[in-house]
Amino acid sequence: MVKGLSPQEARARLNLIGRFLYDARAIDLWERDTKTLPWIFRRLRRKYRKFAQETIAPLALKSDSDPHQIDVKEIFLKAAREGLETELMPYPIGTGNPIALAKSFLLGPILKAEEFCAACAGIGLALLAHDLGIAPLFISGDPKATFKWMRRIYGEILNGEPAIAAFAITEPEAGSDAEETLGASRARVGCKAQRVKGGWVLNGRKVFISNGRVAKWITLFAALEGEGMESWTCFLLDKSMKGLSVGRSERKMGQRAADATELVLEDVFVPEDRVIGPVRGGWAINRNVLNYSRPVVGAIALGIARGAFERCLEFCHKHRLNDRPLVSYRYVQLELADMLIKIQAMRAMVWQAARYKIPFQTAGSAAKVFCSDMAWEVCNQAMKLMEENGFLHCHGIEKAARDARLTQIYEGTNQINRLAVVEGQLNAEFNIPDFYED
Ligand SMILES: Cc1cc2nc3c(=O)[nH]c(=O)nc-3n(C[C@H](O)[C@H](O)[C@H](O)COP(=O)(O)OP(=O)(O)OC[C@H]3O[C@@H](n4cnc5c(N)ncnc54)[C@H](O)[C@@H]3O)c2cc1C
């Protein structure tokens, strides 16, 4: 190469001001992006990465090949000791940083999801689904939910108990229907609540509940007897309740460390003070929880893609083809560049979603759809570069692909989230008068 043409050499010819304005430093993108964050989030991002690398990464492959070999509760307690499972509220209720929470409610969970899931999306999901289970307690705006129940659950965790939470909306007859307006209006609701003296009696089944097996606490949505999803009410259940039992845990394709479990309710008595938010307020709480949680799913996908990229890049340096490292081939460089571009776009998308003071439907769904589709593409690009090695479990690439596929399904399939984008902007942009008619 002609000397003086690389960005670093060319920059050296400029005067001080020119050099100051021309950033050609060799700094990796993780560091560069971290430096754009307010200091409190910089610290958080480094803390999450340290925990992910030290505690989650070493268990990743084992947790995938044999999920029963790892103890999710033990990992949860390790995270809890670092203050990572009580972050949705500041002191004295939890361990969330008040300045960070005031600046952005979403950015912390987004940074956490990327780091945890770059190490292992299965363990990541188990740790993050707890925040999802807690979310209705503060999103409801119900002071009792925050000051009585969050205080109690976070208190247990801070005292060293694995008081894991889960979020239960999905039913055997209602998956997408539990997540979008039109489906909900004709859903056959199976989980019912009947008013009795002093509270409610719940019957029915929930399925595919992340952490359903290990959770102590469950925020669960049920319709009032004789009514549909418009009557959905949020209840806080705990496993000690008579009539609440754990059914089948699914054998899953990806994110295998987190259980997806059926919950069976047979005449479960739920006292009145376990109603979260208003009676019939559950549909609104559920939709808003999804607004908060879908960008986090985008960040889960981002983490999976970044993990796959990093492992693939390392492989391309180590692996030799015709006595040259794979990374020295132009075709390989172009593919790696394309993966990195996608990852940068994903990060931009989820960080943008976190910039809105209050999360909203369009931003959350858009981030979820874009990132989960991109993660699937990036993992497949990594598989393509590594070919037979990508197919081997030991490199973690086929695991990443399987993990990524799930992000296109949960928290509403990507079709449902595309509908949510239209609905979110219905009156502002799309103006489709018969959107709700079939
Ligand atoms: C591993 C895992 C973990 C999960 N964790 C949880 C959890 O913690 N809590 C919880 O409550 N749920 C959880 N879920 C449930 C998850 O959110 C649902 O699986 C998801 O919403 C899809 O529902 P479904 O599988 O019933 O698909 P269905 O609703 O049966 O959809 C089938 C197909 O039809 C499409 N479709 C449906 N309606 C429309 C429409 N109106 N327009 C266009 N296309 C449509 C869908 O996109 C999909 O392709 C989990 C699921 C999995 C797999």
The ligand as an SDF file (V2000), in Angstrom:
LIG
                    3D

 53 58  0  0  0  0  0  0  0  0999 V2000
  -39.8440  -19.6650   25.1180 C   0  0  0  0  0  0  0  0  0  0  0  0
  -41.0620  -18.8150   25.2950 C   0  0  0  0  0  0  0  0  0  0  0  0
  -41.1610  -18.0050   26.4170 C   0  0  0  0  0  0  0  0  0  0  0  0
  -42.3330  -17.2760   26.6380 C   0  0  0  0  0  0  0  0  0  0  0  0
  -42.4450  -16.5400   27.7890 N   0  0  0  0  0  0  0  0  0  0  0  0
  -43.6660  -16.0140   28.0940 C   0  0  0  0  0  0  0  0  0  0  0  0
  -43.8930  -15.3970   29.3680 C   0  0  0  0  0  0  0  0  0  0  0  0
  -42.9850  -15.2600   30.2000 O   0  0  0  0  0  0  0  0  0  0  0  0
  -45.1340  -14.9570   29.6720 N   0  0  0  0  0  0  0  0  0  0  0  0
  -46.1790  -15.0820   28.8010 C   0  0  0  0  0  0  0  0  0  0  0  0
  -47.2840  -14.6970   29.1370 O   0  0  0  0  0  0  0  0  0  0  0  0
  -45.9880  -15.6150   27.5610 N   0  0  0  0  0  0  0  0  0  0  0  0
  -44.7680  -16.0930   27.1900 C   0  0  0  0  0  0  0  0  0  0  0  0
  -44.5700  -16.6670   25.9490 N   0  0  0  0  0  0  0  0  0  0  0  0
  -45.6820  -16.6940   24.9900 C   0  0  0  0  0  0  0  0  0  0  0  0
  -45.4100  -15.8600   23.7590 C   0  0  0  0  0  0  0  0  0  0  0  0
  -45.5130  -14.4760   24.0470 O   0  0  0  0  0  0  0  0  0  0  0  0
  -46.3920  -16.3480   22.6760 C   0  0  0  0  0  0  0  0  0  0  0  0
  -45.9270  -17.6030   22.2610 O   0  0  0  0  0  0  0  0  0  0  0  0
  -46.4640  -15.4340   21.4990 C   0  0  0  0  0  0  0  0  0  0  0  0
  -47.1790  -14.2780   21.8370 O   0  0  0  0  0  0  0  0  0  0  0  0
  -47.1270  -16.0870   20.2840 C   0  0  0  0  0  0  0  0  0  0  0  0
  -48.3220  -16.6860   20.6300 O   0  0  0  0  0  0  0  0  0  0  0  0
  -48.6930  -18.1460   20.0530 P   0  0  0  0  0  0  0  0  0  0  0  0
  -47.4720  -18.9760   20.1600 O   0  0  0  0  0  0  0  0  0  0  0  0
  -49.9320  -18.6240   20.7180 O   0  0  0  0  0  0  0  0  0  0  0  0
  -48.9630  -17.9040   18.5060 O   0  0  0  0  0  0  0  0  0  0  0  0
  -50.3860  -17.6990   17.8150 P   0  0  0  0  0  0  0  0  0  0  0  0
  -51.0860  -16.5680   18.4460 O   0  0  0  0  0  0  0  0  0  0  0  0
  -51.0960  -19.0060   17.7700 O   0  0  0  0  0  0  0  0  0  0  0  0
  -49.9490  -17.2790   16.3520 O   0  0  0  0  0  0  0  0  0  0  0  0
  -49.6980  -18.2250   15.3010 C   0  0  0  0  0  0  0  0  0  0  0  0
  -49.2480  -17.4660   14.0590 C   0  0  0  0  0  0  0  0  0  0  0  0
  -50.3140  -16.6010   13.6100 O   0  0  0  0  0  0  0  0  0  0  0  0
  -49.8270  -15.2690   13.4980 C   0  0  0  0  0  0  0  0  0  0  0  0
  -50.8990  -14.3440   13.8370 N   0  0  0  0  0  0  0  0  0  0  0  0
  -51.7130  -14.4060   14.9090 C   0  0  0  0  0  0  0  0  0  0  0  0
  -52.6010  -13.3700   14.8960 N   0  0  0  0  0  0  0  0  0  0  0  0
  -52.3130  -12.6440   13.7850 C   0  0  0  0  0  0  0  0  0  0  0  0
  -52.8590  -11.4660   13.1990 C   0  0  0  0  0  0  0  0  0  0  0  0
  -53.8770  -10.8160   13.7720 N   0  0  0  0  0  0  0  0  0  0  0  0
  -52.3160  -11.0060   12.0610 N   0  0  0  0  0  0  0  0  0  0  0  0
  -51.2740  -11.6400   11.4610 C   0  0  0  0  0  0  0  0  0  0  0  0
  -50.7230  -12.7600   11.9700 N   0  0  0  0  0  0  0  0  0  0  0  0
  -51.2220  -13.2620   13.1110 C   0  0  0  0  0  0  0  0  0  0  0  0
  -48.6870  -15.1740   14.4660 C   0  0  0  0  0  0  0  0  0  0  0  0
  -47.7800  -14.1500   14.0990 O   0  0  0  0  0  0  0  0  0  0  0  0
  -48.0520  -16.5480   14.3070 C   0  0  0  0  0  0  0  0  0  0  0  0
  -47.2080  -16.5670   13.1930 O   0  0  0  0  0  0  0  0  0  0  0  0
  -43.3860  -17.3420   25.6840 C   0  0  0  0  0  0  0  0  0  0  0  0
  -43.2460  -18.1190   24.5330 C   0  0  0  0  0  0  0  0  0  0  0  0
  -42.1090  -18.8390   24.3220 C   0  0  0  0  0  0  0  0  0  0  0  0
  -42.0070  -19.6690   23.0680 C   0  0  0  0  0  0  0  0  0  0  0  0
  1  2  1  0
  2  3  1  0
  2 52  2  0
  3  4  2  0
  4  5  1  0
  4 50  1  0
  5  6  2  0
  6  7  1  0
  6 13  1  0
  7  8  2  0
  7  9  1  0
  9 10  1  0
 10 11  2  0
 10 12  1  0
 12 13  2  0
 13 14  1  0
 14 15  1  0
 14 50  1  0
 15 16  1  0
 16 17  1  0
 16 18  1  0
 18 19  1  0
 18 20  1  0
 20 21  1  0
 20 22  1  0
 22 23  1  0
 23 24  1  0
 24 25  2  0
 24 26  1  0
 24 27  1  0
 27 28  1  0
 28 29  2  0
 28 30  1  0
 28 31  1  0
 31 32  1  0
 32 33  1  0
 33 34  1  0
 33 48  1  0
 34 35  1  0
 35 36  1  0
 35 46  1  0
 36 37  1  0
 36 45  1  0
 37 38  2  0
 38 39  1  0
 39 40  1  0
 39 45  2  0
 40 41  1  0
 40 42  2  0
 42 43  1  0
 43 44  2  0
 44 45  1  0
 46 47  1  0
 46 48  1  0
 48 49  1  0
 50 51  2  0
 51 52  1  0
 52 53  1  0
M  END
$$$$
